[in-house]
Amino acid sequence: MDRYRKSSLWGLIILVLGMPSWLMGASCQSSTVKVNGETYKPKSDREQVLLNQAKAAEETQDKAAETTAWQNLLKEFPDSKATPLAQRRLGELAYGQGRWADAAGYFESTLKGSNLVGAERAKIRVKHGNALLKMGQPKEAIKAFEDAYPNLPEEEQKKLSSAILRAAKQSGDQRALIQWQARLLSGLPADQQAEAKASLLQAIDGRLSSAELEVIYAKRGESLNFPYDYVAMRLALLYYHQQEFKACDEILTVLLGGLSKEHVLYPKLRELRSLRRQDASVQPKVIGVLYPKTGFGASVGRLVRNAVELATRRLEGKLRIVYQDTASNSATAVKGLEALVREHRVIAVFGPILSSTSEAVAIRAQELRVPLFSISLKEGLADIGDFVFRNNLTFSEMGTAIARYAVKKLSLSRFAVFYPQNEPGKAKVGAFWKEVERLGGKVVGAESYAQDTTSFVEPAERLVGRKHLGMRPLWYKFSRKIRETKSGFRRKRLYRDMVKQFPPVIDFDAIFIPDSFQYVSMIAPTLAQQDIEVKLHYRYWEKQVEERYKNLNKPLKFVQLLGGNGWNNEDIFLREPRHVVGSIFTVRYFPWGAKKATHTRTFMDEYRSAYPGQFDPNNPKPPHHLTAYTYDTVQIMVHIVDKHAPTTREKFRDALRGKGGFPGVKSFPGVTGSITIQENGEATAPIKFLVAHKDKRFKLHGTSADLE
């Protein structure tokens, strides 16, 4: 028995001595742990118990028990030095279980509360980034990955590069996308390299700010390999356009030293270097003119050149004008602009005048940073950039103006539109419709017609609901009776009775027709055939029309015809004047309405005297409106050169816009009105509204000032 007791006692002693310390509970001797590389001994038995429980659960892979132990430790001993260890283990446990939000939170706390560095910190940061990526936070994941990348072994860096690239694609972070695509480029197959390069170039060209480009450029290394050569060039161009010339010149120096003459970017590099040199050698007294001397626009090009010569006559000998032919072609016009800038070093350019050439030239002028003042009607032209200006009444402005006048001045509320299927027609109608609805009116009918058609019967019938009368049973009944009747008198009577049954649906007060006078002179009689009678604005005439309709026992509603500046030609009266008399349309240039304006009379007299061959002695027509707009625009440019004497193109631009200490152009006395250049580069003046008078001429009916 004693022998049995002794053997049992020795067995118990051996068992206890061989048992791990964490299983002995709080009654056993306290152990130490490593926290942040330092040895830490718990200060209380309870803290030791929790640490022991956590360690025991970790060894037995009881994740639930380990999680509970660490959470209790954080809860009961928030100031424990074992806190970073607890947070790290909780993060790893949550990460392994796919609880990404918990993992990210614990990892973030671990990194903030510990002094981990090097590879250990990098491992946690990678897991932190993966958790963020799983949570749908790719931008934050990129930051975590990029923080970890430098401290990882080469093999792990390659894997992480792919993860960063995925995160960049998800987030749309172009900076990260370019930077990490560039790192992986050399390891791709040839076909994938070409695709990746195309993607990189697309991202670099115009999508990144100078700040983002600067970050990428700083990672270029010792040589300007792809895509950092393109990044550098793009950054230099941005600096140039932002007038940060010192920074631009620094990058140009790097590029010149790092790229060979055979490099694809070298021509652009030379161009930018040339522009920088030209900035210092601009001729302040030289203005360029782009106009269509040849091509389809040559007929108006001659008028434009005449107006330029007339506008610059008073500074002859003090100002030089250099002309370039656009040949009515965009590519030629752009080359002409480049010649004016590089060879003649002009301080500013007038033109072009054609919509077909103006946009391409305006884009290039903005790139070259040369002030361009056009009279083109191309929509959105001045929005291209701060070096682009325009002086004309645009299509959208016409539509908006006539809509405001019709609603506010004429008190009309219901409208129809009858327009050509072309860009000007659609632009005018779109602006008209939008403004009518903004002012509380309504467009109740809309019909369009082919641009070059000369027959308007079908769209006119559709406008008043008469297009498909033959499909109606009552119409068929009448028409059958007419066919069966042999008496001509009775047929006429039946036809008259039939027409009375189907009056036109005229539920609108006015019709807006945004077309030229040639087409309007055909459209107006066609509308009259559909019993649309225009409002004449002369009570005596309207009374006669009322009596005629009363005798015919027909309903009558007077309708106002509205138009744009394409109506401004008195040949509109040649066909059937009674159908256009009373119409109202909008213009800016109307010299007959400004008899008290001395400068307008002077312009007309001087132009007629200088170019008598352009006028019929028996016809008192004023100079063409393009001539007037050209004259005013060039006069403004001459005024800037003469009064403010800008020495750089930037100062010329600022003088037009009223920046950099310049007063700007306000209430400039022009032939087309009192001109003010707005902040967006558009030159505006009061708009005039003309009425087609019964004397077969136009008279001023009101101005935009009446609406204020």
Salt bridges, closest charged atoms under 4 A:
GLU58 OE2 - ARG89 NE 3.90
GLU66 OE2 - ARG89 NE 2.68
GLU76 OE1 - ARG46 NE 3.05
GLU92 OE2 - ARG88 NE 3.36
GLU92 OE1 - ARG89 NH1 2.90
ASP102 OD2 - ARG99 NH1 2.77
GLU108 OE2 - LYS112 NZ 3.44
GLU120 OE1 - ARG88 NH2 2.95
GLU146 OE2 - ARG175 NH1 2.84
ASP147 OD2 - ARG121 NH2 3.62
ASP147 OD2 - ARG125 NE 2.80
ASP173 OD2 - ARG175 NH2 3.99
ASP205 OD1 - ARG234 NH1 3.88
ASP229 OD2 - HIS263 NE2 2.84
ASP249 OD1 - ARG276 NE 2.88
GLU271 OE2 - ARG342 NH2 2.33
GLU271 OE2 - ARG364 NH2 2.00
ASP279 OD2 - ARG276 NH1 3.34
GLU309 OE2 - ARG305 NE 3.35
GLU338 OE2 - ARG364 NE 2.78
GLU359 OE1 - LYS378 NZ 3.94
GLU367 OE1 - ARG364 NH1 2.83
ASP386 OD2 - ARG653 NH1 2.85
GLU423 OE2 - LYS378 NZ 3.66
GLU435 OE2 - ARG404 NE 3.76
GLU435 OE2 - ARG438 NH2 2.71
GLU447 OE1 - ARG462 NE 2.82
GLU458 OE2 - ARG462 NH1 3.02
GLU458 OE1 - LYS467 NZ 3.72
ASP507 OD2 - ARG414 NH2 3.88
ASP509 OD1 - LYS557 NZ 3.56
ASP531 OD2 - ARG466 NH2 3.22
ASP531 OD1 - LYS554 NZ 2.89
GLU533 OE2 - ARG548 NH2 3.46
GLU542 OE2 - LYS535 NZ 3.77
GLU542 OE1 - ARG539 NH1 3.76
GLU546 OE2 - ARG539 NH1 3.40
ASP571 OD2 - LYS621 NZ 3.96
GLU576 OE1 - HIS579 NE2 3.18
ASP642 OD2 - ARG314 NH1 3.65
GLU650 OE2 - ARG369 NE 3.33
ASP654 OD1 - ARG653 NE 3.08
GLU682 OE1 - ARG390 NE 2.81
ASP695 OD2 - HIS693 ND1 3.20
